[in-house]
Structures are given as structure tokens and as C-alpha cells.
């Protein structure tokens, strides 16, 4: 038994000696050179890679330091603060000498509880099917927006305002829900599987609809519905000359673009002047028949440029959403689809009232829709290279504004105009 123990001890001693013999004698500077070889190039490390080194060092902790720590009140220094402490603010590439000076500060990342102990998850590789889904969604949205042109003859029908109000209500619900339940939480970095923010987001809907319901009840009880000083509440007021010269757009409120579809059918159209007759200009494409460009009112170009910017941001939101997941992309696309139909219908009416012919209105509407493809490309590229939180924040704010500031007021004006028509 003693012999067996002796043989085992000798074997362990030989193994330990051979293990020590396999460890190379590496001088101190070569350890630093190994760090530069891993994180840098040309025997230097950039300040951005220094931030990655700090994050990697602090993330090597298996768990958050929970025991009593005398350093718990100290702030985790950033790469810029460390460089400032060692008077290396103007240095963009750190050498072995620089790295040797700041190594004590780098090692403190392991000891400070304020430093992150988990590395952020890397961005997933881009699935090329995202491009196909994105272009398909944008194409369907752009083609569906042209349906408004087919419905223009029905704008004179008595039932059309009620149908339009349903579409506007659908747009309000989809835009508001997409912004509150998806885009804004994504912009703030919430994880739906871990943060359980859906219940709180639904509570936002509750507060919105509660106040809306109370307001409607008070108006019904006090008989104040429709008495808020809007000029459209007087049935005897016809459209003014400035109203007609601006393509049917009221001067004091941009949000009643859709409401003018309702009021237009109650007043006779202004007589056509000789310059408003369909003509062919030699300076225009032979198939683009209609008004001369100089005879089209300024409001048409304002609508076209504004619509192009709007479509660009829509494309950004769609592209960034598809980089997160296909389901997120289709959710955003559905909200934009529901909003585009009544929006583009109002744009068509304004363009036609501004002097454009039907082919011209279709051409410039499609031209502004092309910016949605440009926004889609930028959204996919930015969303796959960086975190798309900023894009979601911009799109969420835009969706809230369109839903609450624009379409809610348009819906309200349409309903008030319907009451005025019924009271005549």
C-alpha cells in the first residue's frame, strides 16, 4: 500500500514538473503585446477597442459582486475618463507603453460593482430574406395607397363620410398601438419577455380612452358637442376664396385635410378658367397630360414634398423593424398600411383641387412614394449595423403625432360635418 502511494506521488510530481516546463518564460511587455495583437493592429489599440477591452474585463465576472465591497460607491470609469486621468486625451492609438500605464485602471473593472458584469448580446447576422419582406411590404403599401384614386368618384356619395371615418379610426388604433406597444418600448430597450411592459402599455390605452369617454359624456350631458368655436360649425359659411385658391385646404388647420372631402360635396365646384383646361405642353412628357407645371398651385408641391419625407420615415421604420424580426416588421407595416389609405385619399383630393390632372396626381404621388424604398434601404442597413433604437424612437413619435394630433382631429371634424349635414 505504501509503495502504491509512493508511486502515485512520484507520478504527480513528474506531471507537475512537466507542466511547469511547458510554460514559456514570457516577459512582462509581451503580455501587453498579446493584448494589442488581439484588440488592435499595427502595434496599437484604438480608443473604441479600449472600450471593448474594458467591457470584456468586467464581463469576465461570473456574477454581480454582492458581498460587502469598499469600492461600491465608486463610479465605473469609462474609456474617456481613464484616458483623461492618465493625460492621454489627445491620443487616438494606444501603444504598449500607454497600455502599461493604464493597466491598473483596466483591472479595477473587475472589482467595481458599478461596472457591467454581462456583455450586451451581439447583433444577429442579417437574414437576406429581410430585403425581400421589406420590399414586398413597401410595394403593397404604395399600391394600396393608389386605391384612394379609385374611390374619389364615391366622395360625393352621402354614405362616404361614415365609411371614411371607419378607416380613419382603424388608422388611429393601429398607429397608436404600434407606437405604444412596440416602437417606443423597443426604443427604450425593453425586452417583452423579461420586462413585462405590455401590461403598463395597455394601461396607457386605458387612460387615453377613459379621458376620451369622460369628455364625450360631458359634452352629451351639457349639450356642448360641436360648440368649440370651429368655423365649420356654422352651416351658413361657404368656402372662402382663399379656401379655393389653396386647393381646398383650410388656411388655419392642416389636420382637416380629410375633413374637406366631406365639405367639398356640399358646395359647387368653382368654374374652370381657360388656363385650367387640359392641355399638352411641349416641355412635358407626351403622356403626362394636364396643367402646366407653372399653373399648379403651391400647396400641391408642399403636399408632395411633405409626403415624400413622411414616406421616407415610414421606410426607415419598416426596414429597422424587419431587422429585429419578421413579426415586428409586419406589425409596423400593417400600421402604416392602415394609415396610408385615408392619408393618400386626402392627398389625391388636394392635388386634384390644386389644378393637377389625374395622370399628374398619380405620377407625383408615385414619385413621392419612391422615397419609402430609400428609407427602407437605410433602415435595413442601419438596423443591421447598429441598434435601431433611435429609428424606433423617431417613428414612434411620428406615429403618435399622426394618430393623436392629425387623425383624431380629422375624425372629429368629419363627424361634426356629418351632424351639420343631417341637421339641414
Secondary structure, 3 states (H helix, E strand, C coil): CHHHHHHHHHHHHHHHHHHHHCCCCCCHHHHHHHHHHHHCECCEEEHHHHHHHHHHHHHCCCCCCCCCCCCCCCCCCCHHHHHHHCCCCCCCEECHHHHHHHHHHHHHHHHCCCCCCCCCCCCCCCCCHHHHHHHHHHHHHHHHHCHHHHCHHHHHCCCHHHHHHHHHHHHHHHHHHHHHHHHHHHHCCCCCCCCCCHHHHHHHHHHHHHHHHHHHHHHHHHCCCCCCCCHHHCCCCCCCHHHHHCCCCCCCCHHHCCHHHHHHCCCCCCCCCHHHCCECCCCCCCCCCECCHHHCCHHHHHHHHHHHHHHHHHHHHHHHHHHHCHHHHHHHHHHHHHHHHHHHHHHHHHHHHCCCCHHHHHHHHHHHHHHHHHHHHHHHHHHHHCCCHHHHHHHHHHHHHHHHHHHHHHHHHHHHHHHHHHHC
